[in-house]
Amino acid sequence: MKKITVILLYGFISIAQAELVRDKSGIDIGNSNLEVLLEEAPVYAQVNLLKNRKKLYVQLERLYLRDAVAQMAIQEGLDKEGMNAERLQAIRNKALYLLKLDALKKSNKKDYSPYAKQVYLVNQEDYPIEERVNAAHILISTKKRTDAEALGKAQKIREELTQGEVFSTLALQESDDKSVKDNLGELGNFSRDQMVKPFSDVVFAMQVGTFSEPVKTQYGYHIIKLNKKLVKGVKSFEEVKDSIITKLKEKDWERTRKEFFEQLKKDNKMQIDDKAVDEFVRKKLNEFGRR
C-alpha cells in the first residue's frame, strides 16, 4: 500500500472507539465513518464488502482520501470562499433535515397488529391464493437425442414407474434436469402460470398419485407425478401481516409528515416574498440568456 501510512488496528482498541485508518497529521477513519458508508448499501452488499478484505481496504483508502482532501480545502480557506460556505451549509441542513425526519418517523410506537387484522378481515379478496399443484417430473432432453429416442426412453421410464419402481430413484438415474441431484425431481407447489403451457395443461388435469404419459415441451419429454392438489383460497393473516403493517405505517407517515410541515410553517409564520422571487428568476434567466 502506498505511503499514506494506512494502519489497520486489531485487538488493542475496542470496537466502539477503534481507529481503522490514521496518518501522521491526525486524520483518522473510525468505526462510525465506515458505518455511515455501509448504511448506504443493502445488507447483502454490506456483507459482501466486509468479507472481501481487498475491496474493504479500497473503501477505507477512499474514506481517508476524502477526509484528507477535505482537510486541505479547509486549510486553504476554500470553505469560506464565495458561495462555498452557503453550499456547505445547505448540504449540512439537508443532512440534518433527513435526520430529524427519520427521528420523527421512528418516534411512532403504535402497535399496528390489531389494525392490520381488521384490514385483512375486511379485504380478504385482496390476498388470494391461486389453484396450485405439487408435482415431480423426470425430464428426458431432446438436445442430445432424436425426438424418437427421447420419446422411447420416456415411455420406458413410465412403464417402469407403473410397475413399482421408485420415482426418486429413477429421477436421479435418468432425469436430464440439472436440479435433480438436489430435489430428486420434486418441483414443489406451483400455479398454472409458473410452468410452460403443455406441462401445466397436463398436470392440472391429472389425478393425485398418477403418472402422466410423456409430455413434450421445448425442453424435451416429461414424465409427471402429481403429488397433491391445492385449491384456491386466501392467504393466512400471518402470511400478509407484515406487508399490511408496512402499508399502514407508510400511510400514517405521509399524514404525520404533512401535518408536521404544515404546523411548522404556521408556527414560524413562513412567507414567500413574491418580489424577491421575481427578481431572482429574472436575474438568473438573463444569465442563462447570455451563455
N, C-alpha and C positions, 0 to 999 in steps of 0.2 A: 504494500500500500504506500502511496507517495507521502512525502514528508509534510503532511499537515498534522502529524503526530496524533493520530487517532488511537485512543486507548480504550479497549473494552474491559470493563472491570467485572470480576467474578468473585463471589464469596464474601469479600470483606465488607461490602456495603449492603445494607438491607435493601430489598426490592423497593420499598417505599421511597427511598431517597437516592437510589443509585444514579451515578453519572455514567451514562452509556458511552458518551464521547466527550473528550475535553481537549483543550490545547493550551499552549503556554500563555496565551493572552487572557485566559479566564473564561472563554466561551465554553459552555458545556451543554450537552444534549442529555436530558434526563428522561426518566420513565414517562413523565407527563407529556413530553414532546412526541414520543413515539405513540402514546395512547391516542393523542389527537389525530395523528396521521392514520392510525388503524381504524378509527371511528368513521373515516370517510369511505371505507370499503365494506362490502358484505362479509359476514363471518367466515365463509369458506375461503375468501381471498385473504383474510387476515391469517387464517390457519396456514394456508399455503406459504405466505410470506415468512411466518415465524418458523416454519420447518425448513426453509431454504436459506441457509446461512449466507450464501453469496449474495442473493438478492436483498437480504436484510441489511447487510453491510453497505450495499449500494444506497439503500434508502437512508441509512444513518449518515453516510457521507453527504447526501443531498440536504438533509436537515442541517448538518454542520455548515455546509457552504451557504445555505440560505441565511443562517444567523450570522455567519462571519461577514458576508457581503452587506447584510443589513447594518451591522455594527460599523462597517466602513462608511456607509451612507450617512449614518448619524454623525460620525467623526468629521465628515466633510460638510456637515450642515445641510445636506440635501433635504432633510425632513422639515426644514424651516424655509425653504426656498419657494417663492411664488405660491402656486396653488397646492403645493405638495402637502402642507400642513392640513389644509382643508380636506384634501383627498384622504389622508391618513385618518383624520377624524371621522370621515364618512365611513371608511372601512371598519373602524372601531365601533362606531354606532350601529352599523349593520350587524356585527357580531353580537353586541350587547342586546340588540333588538331580538335576535333569534334566541339568545339565552333566556331572556325574560319570557318570551312566548313559550319556550319549552318548559320553563318552571311553572308557568300558569297552566299549561296542559297537564303536567304531572300532578298538579295540586288537586285534580279531580279524583276523589277517593270513593266515588259512588259504586255500589255493588250492582252491576248490570244483569246479573243472573236472573232475577225474577222478571225483569222487563223482557229479556231475551226469550224466556219461556212463553210469555204472553204473545210475543211476535210469532214465535214458532206455532203455537196452537191456532192462531188466527189465520196464518198464511201457510199452512202445510202444503198447499198445492205448489208453492214455490220451491219445494225440496223433494222433487220426485226421484224415484229410483226406476230406471228402465227395466224392462224384462231382460234377464240375463241367463246365461247357462254356465255350467262348469264342465269343461271338457278336456280331453287329452288327444294327441294325434301322433301318428308316425308319418313322416314325410319321406317319400321316395322321389328324389330330384330327377329332372329330365336334362340337367346340364351336361352330364357325362354319359347319358344313356339315350337310346332312341325312345320315342314315346311308347312304342310297343313293349320294349324291355321294362320300362318303368311301370307300366300298367300291369304287366305279367307278374312282376315282383310284388306289387301292392296287393294283387289278388291272392297270391300265395300267402302273404302275411295275414290277410284277413281270414283265410281258411284256417291257418294255424291258431288264430285267436278264437275262432268259433269252436275249435277242438280242445280248448282249455289252456293254451299257452298263456303265460303271464305277460300282460301288456307291457309293464315297465321293463321286463327283461328283453322283449323283442324290440321295444323302442330304443333301448340302449345299444342293442346289437345292430339294428337295421336303419334307424332314422337318420336322415341327412340334415335334420335341423341341428344347427351348431349348438343350440342351448340344451340339447337333450342330456348332456353329461351333468348338468345342474338340476334339471327339472324332470328327467325321465319321461319327457313328453307331455307333462301336465301343463295346461295353459291357464289354469285358474278360472276366475269369473270374468266374463266379458259380455258386452252388449252387441247387438247386431252390427252396428257401425264400426266396431273395433276390428272386425275381420273382413277379408275380401268377400264380395257378394256370393260367389259359388260356395264358399266354405260356410258362411252364415246361413244361406238358404237351406243347406242340408242339416246342419247341426240343430237349428231351431225347430226342425220338423221331426227330429228323431225322438225315440222313446228312451227313457233313462235306462242305462245298463246295456245298451245295444252298441254294435259296431256298424259303421257306415260301409257301403260299397266304396271303392276308390273314387275320391272326389278330385277332379282336375282343377288346378289354379295355375297362375303364371309361375308358381314355384315347383310344380310337379304334381304328384298324386298323393293324397292324404287318406289315411285310414283314421277315422274319428271315433273316439269312445265318449259317449255322453255320460257324465257322472251324475249331474243333477240339474234341475231347472229352478230358477229363482224368479218368482212372479213379480210383476210391477208392484210398487209400494211407495212408501215415504221414508226418507232418511230419519234416523232417530235424532232426538234433540241433542244428544251428546256429539253426534257427527257434525252438526251445523252450529252448535252453540258458540264456538269461538268466532266464526265468521259473522254471526248475528251481532255479537257483542262489539266486534270491531266496527261494524257499520253504525251501531248506536253511539259508540264513543266518538266517531268522526262527525256524526250529525250534531251531537252535543257540543263538540269542539268548535264547529263552524258557527253555531249560535253564540257560544261563550265569547269567541274571538270578536265577532261582530259587535256584541254588546259592550265588550271591553273597549274597543276602538271608539265607539260612539260616545261612551261615557267619558273617555279621556279627552276627546275633542270638546265635549260640553264643559267639563270641569276646567279646562285650560282656556276656554273661550277662543278656540282656534279660528282664525280668519284668513282668507286668501286675499291678498292685495291685487285686484284686477289690473290696476295701472302699472304696478311693478312687473307683473307677469307680461303685460303687453310690451313694455319697454324691453324686457329680456328677450322675448321672442323676436321683436323687430331687429334688435341688435345682432342676434345670432343668425337670423336669416340673411341679413346684409353681409355678414362674414362669409356665409356659405356661397352667396352670390358672387363674391369677389374671387373665389377659388377657381 
